[in-house]
Amino acid sequence: MYYVRSSSTVLRMPNASNRKAAAQEQEKDQGNSAQRRKQLSDASPMNAERLKKLYAAMLKCRLSQEQIRKHLPSHLLCTGLEAMIAGAAIHLKKEDLVAPNAEGDFAQLVQGKTLTEVVDCCKQDVDELQSGTSVAELSIAAGMAFACKQLGKSLITLCVARADHDPDSWRNAVSFCSRRKIPIVFVIAQHSDPEQSNLNLRTQAQKYLLPSQSM
């Protein structure tokens, strides 16, 4: 280290070794900042790549409806539920479980199964699973998740169902899984038109401190 003295100021000038160390420290800080920005970007719901995947998943649900109807004319459509299904299933691993119902078929497409695999699976399902009430669908999903936990498998179960007219239709299944800490995700959709439904699902969910969102 050496000094340059002027008439009124003393300037402290770094030597080559200190300049190199300062440059390395600055480069390290820039690398850490870039890494933090990337982590924040990846975690953000507005990440461009994630939005593309979500949009592609929604489009897959919409376009597959016509193809499924060709093979299974009575199969329920997912029109209006594409965003909900895509958002719930986009992070599922291939080995995770999806409850067997009409909405679950589209969730499996988002999960990564081919249209042929989903159609073949639908043909093997009993009719009650395709046209059953949400109470039955939620109970089946809870049973699947419970059995999975009992077998020691660390998998997630997803159940996407439509709301029944009974405001408490979901409560038994949710309570059963909550008490036993079962890894399961219930997504229950209600028709957005209040004239098409006689219950306020959002109010019921908030009463039990469960997350709800208007679509």
MDTraj code that builds the backbone (N, CA, C; nanometers):
import mdtraj as md
import numpy as np

residues = "MET TYR TYR VAL ARG SER SER SER THR VAL LEU ARG MET PRO ASN ALA SER ASN ARG LYS ALA ALA ALA GLN GLU GLN GLU LYS ASP GLN GLY ASN SER ALA GLN ARG ARG LYS GLN LEU SER ASP ALA SER PRO MET ASN ALA GLU ARG LEU LYS LYS LEU TYR ALA ALA MET LEU LYS CYS ARG LEU SER GLN GLU GLN ILE ARG LYS HIS LEU PRO SER HIS LEU LEU CYS THR GLY LEU GLU ALA MET ILE ALA GLY ALA ALA ILE HIS LEU LYS LYS GLU ASP LEU VAL ALA PRO ASN ALA GLU GLY ASP PHE ALA GLN LEU VAL GLN GLY LYS THR LEU THR GLU VAL VAL ASP CYS CYS LYS GLN ASP VAL ASP GLU LEU GLN SER GLY THR SER VAL ALA GLU LEU SER ILE ALA ALA GLY MET ALA PHE ALA CYS LYS GLN LEU GLY LYS SER LEU ILE THR LEU CYS VAL ALA ARG ALA ASP HIS ASP PRO ASP SER TRP ARG ASN ALA VAL SER PHE CYS SER ARG ARG LYS ILE PRO ILE VAL PHE VAL ILE ALA GLN HIS SER ASP PRO GLU GLN SER ASN LEU ASN LEU ARG THR GLN ALA GLN LYS TYR LEU LEU PRO SER GLN SER MET".split()
xyz = np.array([
    [0.0853, -0.1179, 0.0000],
    [0.0000, 0.0000, 0.0000],
    [0.0893, 0.1234, 0.0000],
    [0.0526, 0.2224, -0.0822],
    [0.1303, 0.3462, -0.0810],
    [0.0332, 0.4631, -0.0863],
    [0.0830, 0.5815, -0.0582],
    [0.0006, 0.7018, -0.0464],
    [0.0461, 0.8074, -0.1455],
    [-0.0488, 0.8862, -0.1955],
    [-0.0186, 1.0038, -0.2774],
    [-0.0664, 1.1250, -0.2016],
    [0.0254, 1.2165, -0.1728],
    [-0.0089, 1.3341, -0.0921],
    [-0.0200, 1.4562, -0.1821],
    [-0.1296, 1.5262, -0.1717],
    [-0.1448, 1.6551, -0.2386],
    [-0.1377, 1.7654, -0.1343],
    [-0.1614, 1.8838, -0.1771],
    [-0.1496, 1.9958, -0.0828],
    [-0.2580, 1.9924, 0.0243],
    [-0.3732, 1.9344, -0.0072],
    [-0.4812, 1.9358, 0.0913],
    [-0.5422, 1.7987, 0.1185],
    [-0.5036, 1.6957, 0.0381],
    [-0.5693, 1.5668, 0.0515],
    [-0.4682, 1.4540, 0.0458],
    [-0.4918, 1.3518, 0.1232],
    [-0.4102, 1.2312, 0.1183],
    [-0.4952, 1.1213, 0.0553],
    [-0.4543, 1.0683, -0.0590],
    [-0.5256, 0.9619, -0.1283],
    [-0.4595, 0.8291, -0.0999],
    [-0.5419, 0.7328, -0.0612],
    [-0.4904, 0.5995, -0.0312],
    [-0.5103, 0.5115, -0.1551],
    [-0.4037, 0.4724, -0.2201],
    [-0.4104, 0.3973, -0.3449],
    [-0.3836, 0.2490, -0.3189],
    [-0.4711, 0.1594, -0.3641],
    [-0.4490, 0.0164, -0.3424],
    [-0.3404, -0.0370, -0.4341],
    [-0.2694, -0.1373, -0.3843],
    [-0.1699, -0.2016, -0.4694],
    [-0.2382, -0.3077, -0.5553],
    [-0.1612, -0.3764, -0.6401],
    [-0.2181, -0.4729, -0.7347],
    [-0.2892, -0.5862, -0.6637],
    [-0.2337, -0.6345, -0.5526],
    [-0.2924, -0.7467, -0.4798],
    [-0.4292, -0.7113, -0.4241],
    [-0.4403, -0.5908, -0.3663],
    [-0.5680, -0.5484, -0.3095],
    [-0.6713, -0.5215, -0.4171],
    [-0.6261, -0.4685, -0.5316],
    [-0.7196, -0.4439, -0.6418],
    [-0.7783, -0.5751, -0.6923],
    [-0.6955, -0.6784, -0.7002],
    [-0.7418, -0.8094, -0.7463],
    [-0.8435, -0.8686, -0.6485],
    [-0.8152, -0.8561, -0.5195],
    [-0.9062, -0.9079, -0.4175],
    [-1.0400, -0.8341, -0.4217],
    [-1.0343, -0.7004, -0.4417],
    [-1.1575, -0.6216, -0.4493],
    [-1.2399, -0.6618, -0.5709],
    [-1.1729, -0.6851, -0.6834],
    [-1.2422, -0.7250, -0.8052],
    [-1.3080, -0.8614, -0.7881],
    [-1.2381, -0.9536, -0.7211],
    [-1.2938, -1.0863, -0.6967],
    [-1.4162, -1.0781, -0.6056],
    [-1.4082, -0.9917, -0.5051],
    [-1.5200, -0.9758, -0.4126],
    [-1.6414, -0.9169, -0.4837],
    [-1.6157, -0.8188, -0.5716],
    [-1.7248, -0.7585, -0.6475],
    [-1.7892, -0.8598, -0.7422],
    [-1.7048, -0.9415, -0.8059],
    [-1.7558, -1.0442, -0.8968],
    [-1.8393, -1.1468, -0.8213],
    [-1.7944, -1.1813, -0.7008],
    [-1.8686, -1.2760, -0.6182],
    [-2.0044, -1.2189, -0.5796],
    [-2.0068, -1.0891, -0.5419],
    [-2.1336, -1.0256, -0.5050],
    [-2.2293, -1.0224, -0.6229],
    [-2.1773, -0.9942, -0.7423],
    [-2.2606, -0.9905, -0.8614],
    [-2.3176, -1.1286, -0.8922],
    [-2.2334, -1.2331, -0.8725],
    [-2.2804, -1.3701, -0.8947],
    [-2.3907, -1.4080, -0.7981],
    [-2.3721, -1.3701, -0.6695],
    [-2.4746, -1.3998, -0.5693],
    [-2.6050, -1.3259, -0.6000],
    [-2.5923, -1.1990, -0.6446],
    [-2.7116, -1.1208, -0.6777],
    [-2.7850, -1.1819, -0.7947],
    [-2.7096, -1.2260, -0.8963],
    [-2.7725, -1.2890, -1.0129],
    [-2.8427, -1.4183, -0.9741],
    [-2.7801, -1.4953, -0.8835],
    [-2.8401, -1.6210, -0.8389],
    [-2.9680, -1.5948, -0.7605],
    [-2.9650, -1.4910, -0.6742],
    [-3.0844, -1.4573, -0.5969],
    [-3.1983, -1.4115, -0.6883],
    [-3.1630, -1.3314, -0.7905],
    [-3.2654, -1.2868, -0.8848],
    [-3.3273, -1.4040, -0.9586],
    [-3.2432, -1.5013, -0.9961],
    [-3.2936, -1.6190, -1.0670],
    [-3.3847, -1.7008, -0.9770],
    [-3.3446, -1.7170, -0.8491],
    [-3.4278, -1.7928, -0.7558],
    [-3.5630, -1.7264, -0.7357],
    [-3.5620, -1.5940, -0.7225],
    [-3.6868, -1.5210, -0.7054],
    [-3.7733, -1.5307, -0.8301],
    [-3.7087, -1.5245, -0.9460],
    [-3.7820, -1.5347, -1.0726],
    [-3.8451, -1.6713, -1.0884],
    [-3.7696, -1.7770, -1.0525],
    [-3.8218, -1.9131, -1.0652],
    [-3.9386, -1.9368, -0.9706],
    [-3.9329, -1.8728, -0.8531],
    [-4.0374, -1.8939, -0.7535],
    [-4.1612, -1.8089, -0.7800],
    [-4.1473, -1.7076, -0.8626],
    [-4.2585, -1.6168, -0.8866],
    [-4.3656, -1.6811, -0.9731],
    [-4.4927, -1.6593, -0.9383],
    [-4.6004, -1.7126, -1.0236],
    [-4.6054, -1.6440, -1.1591],
    [-4.5336, -1.5332, -1.1750],
    [-4.5323, -1.4611, -1.3011],
    [-4.4103, -1.4956, -1.3863],
    [-4.3334, -1.5971, -1.3438],
    [-4.2203, -1.6412, -1.4236],
    [-4.2672, -1.6784, -1.5636],
    [-4.1996, -1.6256, -1.6666],
    [-4.2451, -1.6427, -1.8051],
    [-4.2505, -1.7892, -1.8462],
    [-4.1487, -1.8652, -1.8085],
    [-4.1449, -2.0058, -1.8466],
    [-4.2572, -2.0833, -1.7796],
    [-4.2841, -2.0500, -1.6540],
    [-4.3920, -2.1179, -1.5820],
    [-4.5279, -2.0836, -1.6428],
    [-4.5452, -1.9580, -1.6812],
    [-4.6705, -1.9176, -1.7432],
    [-4.6929, -1.9894, -1.8757],
    [-4.5853, -2.0102, -1.9510],
    [-4.5962, -2.0840, -2.0771],
    [-4.6420, -2.2280, -2.0518],
    [-4.5850, -2.2900, -1.9479],
    [-4.6234, -2.4278, -1.9153],
    [-4.7696, -2.4352, -1.8723],
    [-4.8122, -2.3375, -1.7921],
    [-4.9507, -2.3352, -1.7475],
    [-5.0460, -2.3155, -1.8656],
    [-5.0092, -2.2235, -1.9545],
    [-5.0945, -2.1984, -2.0706],
    [-5.1013, -2.3223, -2.1596],
    [-4.9867, -2.3876, -2.1791],
    [-4.9840, -2.5093, -2.2614],
    [-5.0696, -2.6183, -2.1987],
    [-5.0657, -2.6288, -2.0645],
    [-5.1463, -2.7300, -1.9949],
    [-5.2952, -2.6998, -2.0092],
    [-5.3322, -2.5722, -1.9980],
    [-5.4720, -2.5330, -2.0160],
    [-5.5192, -2.5635, -2.1580],
    [-5.4336, -2.5344, -2.2544],
    [-5.4681, -2.5596, -2.3944],
    [-5.4836, -2.7093, -2.4203],
    [-5.3978, -2.7891, -2.3561],
    [-5.4079, -2.9348, -2.3709],
    [-5.5426, -2.9847, -2.3181],
    [-5.5861, -2.9319, -2.2041],
    [-5.7162, -2.9705, -2.1483],
    [-5.8291, -2.9334, -2.2443],
    [-5.8230, -2.8128, -2.2980],
    [-5.9299, -2.7661, -2.3867],
    [-5.9358, -2.8481, -2.5159],
    [-5.8197, -2.8706, -2.5781],
    [-5.8170, -2.9389, -2.7070],
    [-5.8450, -3.0891, -2.6949],
    [-5.8186, -3.1461, -2.5776],
    [-5.8376, -3.2904, -2.5616],
    [-5.9838, -3.3281, -2.5394],
    [-6.0680, -3.2294, -2.5068],
    [-6.2080, -3.2600, -2.4762],
    [-6.2788, -3.3267, -2.5943],
    [-6.2592, -3.2700, -2.7126],
    [-6.3250, -3.3241, -2.8313],
    [-6.2781, -3.4657, -2.8606],
    [-6.1476, -3.4894, -2.8419],
    [-6.0940, -3.6226, -2.8678],
    [-6.1486, -3.7249, -2.7686],
    [-6.1578, -3.6862, -2.6411],
    [-6.2114, -3.7773, -2.5392],
    [-6.3582, -3.8069, -2.5667],
    [-6.4337, -3.7056, -2.6077],
    [-6.5763, -3.7242, -2.6360],
    [-6.5982, -3.8206, -2.7531],
    [-6.5045, -3.8269, -2.8459],
    [-6.5181, -3.9199, -2.9576],
    [-6.5176, -4.0646, -2.9092],
    [-6.4364, -4.0915, -2.8084],
    [-6.4249, -4.2266, -2.7540],
    [-6.5255, -4.2515, -2.6417],
    [-6.5561, -4.1438, -2.5663],
    [-6.6454, -4.1562, -2.4505],
    [-6.7489, -4.0434, -2.4570],
    [-6.8575, -4.0637, -2.5313],
    [-6.9563, -3.9578, -2.5538],
    [-7.0172, -3.8983, -2.4267],
    [-7.0249, -3.9762, -2.3199],
    [-7.0881, -3.9277, -2.1973],
    [-6.9897, -3.8623, -2.1009],
    [-6.8628, -3.8552, -2.1392],
    [-6.7603, -3.7986, -2.0509],
    [-6.7857, -3.6499, -2.0281],
    [-6.7790, -3.6063, -1.9019],
    [-6.7972, -3.4649, -1.8702],
    [-6.6829, -3.3822, -1.9283],
    [-6.7138, -3.2604, -1.9716],
    [-6.6120, -3.1697, -2.0237],
    [-6.5547, -3.0849, -1.9099],
    [-6.4425, -3.0218, -1.9373],
    [-6.3782, -2.9391, -1.8336],
    [-6.3831, -2.7915, -1.8690],
    [-6.4710, -2.7527, -1.9621],
    [-6.4804, -2.6133, -2.0042],
    [-6.5037, -2.5208, -1.8843],
    [-6.4169, -2.4206, -1.8706],
    [-6.4254, -2.3285, -1.7585],
    [-6.3405, -2.3688, -1.6395],
    [-6.2930, -2.4932, -1.6392],
    [-6.2116, -2.5419, -1.5276],
    [-6.0659, -2.5651, -1.5685],
    [-6.0296, -2.5273, -1.6926],
    [-5.8952, -2.5574, -1.7426],
    [-5.7856, -2.4967, -1.6553],
    [-5.8036, -2.3692, -1.6165],
    [-5.7008, -2.3023, -1.5362],
    [-5.6860, -2.3677, -1.3992],
    [-5.7976, -2.4037, -1.3381],
    [-5.7949, -2.4668, -1.2064],
    [-5.7255, -2.6028, -1.2123],
    [-5.7589, -2.6815, -1.3147],
    [-5.6985, -2.8143, -1.3287],
    [-5.5496, -2.8033, -1.3579],
    [-5.5132, -2.7128, -1.4486],
    [-5.3718, -2.6957, -1.4843],
    [-5.2906, -2.6481, -1.3640],
    [-5.3444, -2.5506, -1.2908],
    [-5.2725, -2.4985, -1.1744],
    [-5.2532, -2.6020, -1.0657],
    [-5.3521, -2.6910, -1.0492],
    [-5.3432, -2.7930, -0.9443],
    [-5.2512, -2.9080, -0.9827],
    [-5.2450, -2.9415, -1.1117],
    [-5.1735, -3.0623, -1.1545],
    [-5.0366, -3.0368, -1.2155],
    [-5.0013, -2.9104, -1.2391],
    [-4.8797, -2.8797, -1.3140],
    [-4.7531, -2.9292, -1.2441],
    [-4.7549, -2.9387, -1.1113],
    [-4.6348, -2.9797, -1.0374],
    [-4.6382, -3.1263, -0.9927],
    [-4.7383, -3.2013, -1.0342],
    [-4.7439, -3.3426, -0.9976],
    [-4.6298, -3.4194, -1.0643],
    [-4.5745, -3.5149, -0.9908],
    [-4.4785, -3.6071, -1.0513],
    [-4.5553, -3.7211, -1.1170],
    [-4.4891, -3.7935, -1.2050],
    [-4.5571, -3.8996, -1.2791],
    [-4.6124, -4.0077, -1.1874],
    [-4.5461, -4.0302, -1.0736],
    [-4.5897, -4.1372, -0.9844],
    [-4.6973, -4.0919, -0.8847],
    [-4.7261, -3.9616, -0.8762],
    [-4.8302, -3.9136, -0.7860],
    [-4.9676, -3.9634, -0.8311],
    [-5.0633, -3.9614, -0.7374],
    [-5.1950, -4.0171, -0.7646],
    [-5.2965, -3.9083, -0.7985],
    [-5.3893, -3.9432, -0.8857],
    [-5.5001, -3.8541, -0.9211],
    [-5.6297, -3.9317, -0.9030],
    [-5.7233, -3.8743, -0.8291],
    [-5.8511, -3.9415, -0.8042],
    [-5.9251, -3.9648, -0.9355],
    [-5.9885, -4.0843, -0.9506],
    [-6.0539, -4.1198, -1.0768],
    [-6.1916, -4.0552, -1.0932],
    [-6.1963, -3.9468, -1.1647],
    [-6.3225, -3.8850, -1.2052],
    [-6.2966, -3.8060, -1.3333],
    [-6.3987, -3.7400, -1.3848],
    [-6.3847, -3.6713, -1.5133],
    [-6.2773, -3.5632, -1.5083],
    [-6.2776, -3.4819, -1.4027],
    [-6.1771, -3.3765, -1.3904],
    [-6.0380, -3.4358, -1.3724],
    [-6.0326, -3.5494, -1.3031],
    [-5.9042, -3.6156, -1.2822],
    [-5.8419, -3.6643, -1.4115],
    [-5.9262, -3.6984, -1.5100],
    [-5.8726, -3.7422, -1.6392],
    [-5.7929, -3.6304, -1.7056],
    [-5.8439, -3.5083, -1.6967],
    [-5.7727, -3.3945, -1.7548],
    [-5.6487, -3.3601, -1.6715],
    [-5.6584, -3.3791, -1.5398],
    [-5.5417, -3.3563, -1.4542],
    [-5.4284, -3.4520, -1.4898],
    [-5.4633, -3.5751, -1.5271],
    [-5.3609, -3.6717, -1.5665],
    [-5.2920, -3.6309, -1.6968],
    [-5.3656, -3.5650, -1.7855],
    [-5.3033, -3.5125, -1.9072],
    [-5.1986, -3.4073, -1.8713],
    [-5.2326, -3.3189, -1.7789],
    [-5.1378, -3.2170, -1.7331],
    [-5.0193, -3.2831, -1.6627],
    [-5.0474, -3.3902, -1.5909],
    [-4.9431, -3.4631, -1.5184],
    [-4.8398, -3.5237, -1.6125],
    [-4.8793, -3.5535, -1.7346],
    [-4.7835, -3.6068, -1.8308],
    [-4.8293, -3.7302, -1.9058],
    [-4.9487, -3.7825, -1.8746],
    [-4.9965, -3.8998, -1.9465],
    [-5.0443, -3.8605, -2.0866],
    [-5.0379, -3.9553, -2.1775],
    [-5.0841, -3.9295, -2.3133],
    [-5.2355, -3.9418, -2.3202],
    [-5.2937, -3.8861, -2.4253],
    [-5.4378, -3.8944, -2.4437],
    [-5.4833, -4.0397, -2.4558],
    [-5.4046, -4.1211, -2.5245],
    [-5.4385, -4.2628, -2.5403],
    [-5.4420, -4.3337, -2.4056],
    [-5.3441, -4.3053, -2.3198],
    [-5.3407, -4.3668, -2.1866],
    [-5.4625, -4.3268, -2.1042],
    [-5.4999, -4.1987, -2.1119],
    [-5.6150, -4.1509, -2.0349],
    [-5.7435, -4.2139, -2.0850],
    [-5.7606, -4.2209, -2.2168],
    [-5.8819, -4.2807, -2.2741],
    [-5.8916, -4.4285, -2.2378],
    [-5.7806, -4.4996, -2.2484],
    [-5.7804, -4.6420, -2.2128],
    [-5.8177, -4.6618, -2.0666],
    [-5.7659, -4.5733, -1.9802],
    [-5.7962, -4.5813, -1.8371],
    [-5.9442, -4.5528, -1.8121],
    [-5.9994, -4.4565, -1.8854],
    [-6.1414, -4.4224, -1.8696],
    [-6.2303, -4.5398, -1.9068],
    [-6.1938, -4.6108, -2.0115],
    [-6.2742, -4.7241, -2.0571],
    [-6.2782, -4.8355, -1.9537],
    [-6.1733, -4.8429, -1.8714],
    [-6.1669, -4.9486, -1.7712],
    [-6.2377, -4.9100, -1.6413],
    [-6.2603, -4.7798, -1.6221],
    [-6.3257, -4.7334, -1.4993],
    [-6.4722, -4.7757, -1.4968],
    [-6.5217, -4.8008, -1.3764],
    [-6.6643, -4.8309, -1.3635],
    [-6.7428, -4.7020, -1.3821],
    [-6.8673, -4.7140, -1.4278],
    [-6.9474, -4.5969, -1.4590],
    [-6.9681, -4.5060, -1.3388],
    [-6.9773, -4.5659, -1.2202],
    [-7.0039, -4.4857, -1.1004],
    [-6.8948, -4.3842, -1.0736],
    [-6.7706, -4.4166, -1.1137],
    [-6.6616, -4.3240, -1.0884],
    [-6.6674, -4.2047, -1.1821],
    [-6.7261, -4.2219, -1.2986],
    [-6.7345, -4.1127, -1.3939],
    [-6.8562, -4.0233, -1.3685],
    [-6.9599, -4.0786, -1.3094],
    [-7.0825, -4.0007, -1.2908],
    [-7.1249, -3.9924, -1.1447],
    [-7.0344, -4.0222, -1.0541],
    [-7.0677, -4.0223, -0.9125],
    [-7.0722, -3.8828, -0.8537],
    [-7.1209, -3.8742, -0.7310],
    [-7.1269, -3.7453, -0.6623],
    [-6.9891, -3.7076, -0.6123],
    [-6.9716, -3.5803, -0.5797],
    [-6.8427, -3.5359, -0.5287],
    [-6.8117, -3.5998, -0.3931],
    [-6.9166, -3.6337, -0.3158],
    [-6.8943, -3.7004, -0.1874],
    [-6.8209, -3.8318, -0.2097],
    [-6.8676, -3.9099, -0.3069],
    [-6.8034, -4.0375, -0.3376],
    [-6.6621, -4.0160, -0.3900],
    [-6.6450, -3.9158, -0.4760],
    [-6.5129, -3.8884, -0.5337],
    [-6.4130, -3.8468, -0.4259],
    [-6.4570, -3.7622, -0.3345],
    [-6.3689, -3.7172, -0.2259],
    [-6.3344, -3.8329, -0.1330],
    [-6.4308, -3.9189, -0.1057],
    [-6.4065, -4.0336, -0.0185],
    [-6.3076, -4.1312, -0.0825],
    [-6.3232, -4.1551, -0.2119],
    [-6.2301, -4.2438, -0.2826],
    [-6.0893, -4.1858, -0.2796],
    [-6.0789, -4.0550, -0.3030],
    [-5.9475, -3.9894, -0.2999],
    [-5.8835, -4.0001, -0.1625],
    [-5.9633, -3.9781, -0.0579],
    [-5.9108, -3.9888, 0.0791],
    [-5.8621, -4.1306, 0.1063],
    [-5.9385, -4.2294, 0.0594],
    [-5.8968, -4.3688, 0.0781],
    [-5.7678, -4.4003, 0.0047],
    [-5.7537, -4.3498, -0.1175],
    [-5.6306, -4.3708, -0.1942],
    [-5.5105, -4.3118, -0.1208],
    [-5.5273, -4.1886, -0.0731],
    [-5.4168, -4.1209, -0.0053],
    [-5.3815, -4.1898, 0.1263],
    [-5.4840, -4.2347, 0.1987],
    [-5.4604, -4.3032, 0.3258],
    [-5.3853, -4.4348, 0.3033],
    [-5.4282, -4.5112, 0.2022],
    [-5.3605, -4.6376, 0.1715],
    [-5.2155, -4.6135, 0.1319],
    [-5.1936, -4.5077, 0.0569],
    [-5.0579, -4.4740, 0.0133],
    [-4.9686, -4.4431, 0.1336],
    [-5.0236, -4.3685, 0.2292],
    [-4.9461, -4.3354, 0.3493],
    [-4.9197, -4.4601, 0.4322],
    [-5.0196, -4.5478, 0.4444],
    [-5.0027, -4.6708, 0.5218],
    [-4.8938, -4.7603, 0.4621],
    [-4.8785, -4.7541, 0.3312],
    [-4.7761, -4.8340, 0.2626],
    [-4.6388, -4.7665, 0.2659],
    [-4.6331, -4.6485, 0.3257],
    [-4.5055, -4.5788, 0.3383],
    [-4.4584, -4.5111, 0.2113],
    [-4.5491, -4.4826, 0.1200],
    [-4.5118, -4.4170, -0.0052],
    [-4.5287, -4.2659, 0.0091],
    [-4.4234, -4.1927, -0.0197],
    [-4.4270, -4.0462, -0.0057],
    [-4.4769, -3.9825, -0.1347],
    [-4.6051, -4.0045, -0.1636],
    [-4.6653, -3.9515, -0.2852],
    [-4.7786, -3.8556, -0.2498],
    [-4.8105, -3.7693, -0.3436],
    [-4.9215, -3.6758, -0.3274],
    [-5.0428, -3.7293, -0.4030],
    [-5.1602, -3.7103, -0.3455],
    [-5.2845, -3.7437, -0.4137],
    [-5.3591, -3.6145, -0.4449],
    [-5.4065, -3.6021, -0.5686],
    [-5.4836, -3.4846, -0.6092],
    [-5.6260, -3.5268, -0.6410],
    [-5.7219, -3.4520, -0.5873],
    [-5.8625, -3.4758, -0.6177],
    [-5.9258, -3.3447, -0.6622],
    [-5.9670, -3.3396, -0.7878],
    [-6.0400, -3.2239, -0.8400],
    [-6.1847, -3.2662, -0.8573],
    [-6.2763, -3.1979, -0.7904],
    [-6.4174, -3.2375, -0.7940],
    [-6.5060, -3.1146, -0.8046],
    [-6.6278, -3.1366, -0.8508],
    [-6.7273, -3.0297, -0.8561],
    [-6.8113, -3.0330, -0.7292],
    [-6.8536, -2.9169, -0.6851],
    [-6.9298, -2.9081, -0.5604],
    [-7.0688, -2.9674, -0.5765],
    [-7.1110, -3.0433, -0.4762],
    [-7.2491, -3.0912, -0.4707],
    [-7.3368, -2.9810, -0.4116],
    [-7.4669, -3.0047, -0.4094],
    [-7.5582, -2.9066, -0.3508],
    [-7.5506, -2.9066, -0.1980],
    [-7.4950, -3.0125, -0.1424],
    [-7.4790, -3.0196, 0.0028],
    [-7.3570, -2.9365, 0.0437],
    [-7.3731, -2.8322, 0.1245],
    [-7.2607, -2.7458, 0.1611],
    [-7.1537, -2.8160, 0.2437],
    [-7.1865, -2.9298, 0.3039],
    [-7.0893, -3.0026, 0.3850],
    [-7.0374, -3.1279, 0.3142],
    [-7.0545, -3.1356, 0.1822],
    [-7.0198, -3.2579, 0.1093],
    [-6.8715, -3.2911, 0.1179],
    [-6.7896, -3.1900, 0.1365],
    [-6.6451, -3.2110, 0.1362],
    [-6.5888, -3.2295, 0.2765],
    [-6.6655, -3.1955, 0.3785],
    [-6.6079, -3.1804, 0.5122],
    [-6.5560, -3.3114, 0.5713],
    [-6.6277, -3.4217, 0.5539],
    [-6.5841, -3.5486, 0.6125],
    [-6.4499, -3.5947, 0.5559],
    [-6.4369, -3.5873, 0.4239],
    [-6.3125, -3.6314, 0.3613],
    [-6.1954, -3.5427, 0.4021],
    [-6.2182, -3.4113, 0.4041],
    [-6.1116, -3.3179, 0.4415],
    [-6.0720, -3.3370, 0.5879],
    [-6.1711, -3.3536, 0.6753],
    [-6.1423, -3.3741, 0.8178],
    [-6.0669, -3.5039, 0.8410],
    [-6.1081, -3.6104, 0.7712],
    [-6.0415, -3.7401, 0.7828],
    [-5.8932, -3.7277, 0.7497],
    [-5.8628, -3.6609, 0.6402],
    [-5.7231, -3.6472, 0.5964],
    [-5.6447, -3.5507, 0.6858],
    [-5.7125, -3.4464, 0.7314],
    [-5.6455, -3.3479, 0.8161],
    [-5.6024, -3.4094, 0.9486],
    [-5.6915, -3.4862, 1.0107],
    [-5.6587, -3.5475, 1.1404],
    [-5.5411, -3.6439, 1.1298],
    [-5.5279, -3.7087, 1.0159],
    [-5.4220, -3.8096, 0.9980],
    [-5.3003, -3.7572, 0.9225],
    [-5.3036, -3.6251, 0.8928],
    [-5.1906, -3.5608, 0.8230],
    [-5.1568, -3.6347, 0.6928],
    [-5.2588, -3.6605, 0.6145],
    [-5.2424, -3.7331, 0.4890],
    [-5.2066, -3.6341, 0.3781],
    [-5.1034, -3.6623, 0.2992],
    [-5.0622, -3.5713, 0.1908],
    [-5.1573, -3.5771, 0.0718],
    [-5.2558, -3.4899, 0.0716],
    [-5.3559, -3.4883, -0.0341],
    [-5.3970, -3.3448, -0.0623],
    [-5.4328, -3.3167, -0.1865],
    [-5.4810, -3.1847, -0.2268],
    [-5.6230, -3.2006, -0.2803],
    [-5.7177, -3.1331, -0.2150],
    [-5.8552, -3.1301, -0.2629],
    [-5.8790, -2.9964, -0.3333],
    [-5.9292, -3.0019, -0.4540],
    [-5.9683, -2.8813, -0.5268],
    [-6.1148, -2.8982, -0.5658],
    [-6.2013, -2.8148, -0.5085],
    [-6.3454, -2.8292, -0.5291],
    [-6.3970, -2.7056, -0.6024],
    [-6.4570, -2.7283, -0.7179],
    [-6.5050, -2.6183, -0.8022],
    [-6.6549, -2.6031, -0.7890],
    [-6.6968, -2.4774, -0.7864],
    [-6.8391, -2.4466, -0.7838],
    [-6.8719, -2.3649, -0.9075],
    [-6.9902, -2.3855, -0.9642],
    [-7.0316, -2.3087, -1.0810],
    [-7.0295, -2.1606, -1.0468],
    [-6.9711, -2.0807, -1.1363],
    [-6.9558, -1.9377, -1.1089],
    [-7.0880, -1.8621, -1.1091],
    [-7.1897, -1.9175, -1.1730],
    [-7.3206, -1.8530, -1.1782],
    [-7.4019, -1.8923, -1.0551],
    [-7.4322, -1.7983, -0.9656],
    [-7.5050, -1.8336, -0.8435],
    [-7.6407, -1.8960, -0.8704],
    [-7.6998, -1.8690, -0.9886],
    [-7.8291, -1.9275, -1.0203],
    [-7.8187, -2.0774, -1.0481],
    [-7.6930, -2.1225, -1.0752],
    [-7.6726, -2.2639, -1.1043],
    [-7.6373, -2.3437, -0.9793],
    [-7.6304, -2.2785, -0.8654],
    [-7.5932, -2.3486, -0.7428],
    [-7.6676, -2.2886, -0.6243],
    [-7.7033, -2.3707, -0.5280],
    [-7.7763, -2.3207, -0.4123],
    [-7.6890, -2.3157, -0.2872],
    [-7.5583, -2.3134, -0.3045],
    [-7.4705, -2.3023, -0.1887],
    [-7.3551, -2.2084, -0.2199],
    [-7.3041, -2.1471, -0.1175],
    [-7.1892, -2.0584, -0.1321],
    [-7.0680, -2.1332, -0.0787],
    [-6.9963, -2.1986, -0.1665],
    [-6.8838, -2.2820, -0.1256],
    [-6.7737, -2.1987, -0.0623],
    [-6.7535, -2.0781, -0.1135],
    [-6.6475, -1.9926, -0.0601],
    [-6.6733, -1.9574, 0.0860],
    [-6.7980, -1.9255, 0.1180],
    [-6.8326, -1.8938, 0.2571],
    [-6.8098, -2.0135, 0.3471],
    [-6.8489, -2.1316, 0.2993],
    [-6.8291, -2.2530, 0.3782],
    [-6.6805, -2.2793, 0.4028],
    [-6.5979, -2.2608, 0.3001],
    [-6.4536, -2.2847, 0.3144],
    [-6.3914, -2.1866, 0.4128],
    [-6.4284, -2.0600, 0.4028],
    [-6.3711, -1.9587, 0.4914],
    [-6.4106, -1.9836, 0.6362],
    [-6.5280, -2.0409, 0.6574],
    [-6.5735, -2.0708, 0.7939],
    [-6.4791, -2.1682, 0.8627],
    [-6.4177, -2.2572, 0.7834],
    [-6.3234, -2.3552, 0.8379],
    [-6.1774, -2.3171, 0.8109],
    [-6.1541, -2.1873, 0.7783],
    [-6.0204, -2.1341, 0.7564],
    [-5.9474, -2.2053, 0.6435],
    [-6.0210, -2.2438, 0.5407],
    [-5.9618, -2.3075, 0.4233],
    [-5.9514, -2.2050, 0.3113],
    [-5.8468, -2.2151, 0.2287],
    [-5.8297, -2.1182, 0.1190],
    [-5.9394, -2.1344, 0.0136],
    [-5.9865, -2.0219, -0.0382],
    [-6.0885, -2.0244, -0.1439],
    [-6.0633, -1.9091, -0.2383],
    [-6.1072, -1.9257, -0.3618],
    [-6.0817, -1.8238, -0.4627],
    [-6.1961, -1.8211, -0.5609],
    [-6.2420, -1.7034, -0.5935],
    [-6.3467, -1.6889, -0.6950],
    [-6.2817, -1.7023, -0.8324],
    [-6.3474, -1.7757, -0.9222],
    [-6.2945, -1.7957, -1.0567],
    [-6.3745, -1.7120, -1.1575],
])
top = md.Topology()
chain = top.add_chain()
for i, resn in enumerate(residues, 1):
    res = top.add_residue(resn, chain, resSeq=i)
    for name in ("N", "CA", "C"):
        top.add_atom(name, md.element.get_by_symbol(name[0]), res)
traj = md.Trajectory(xyz[None], top)
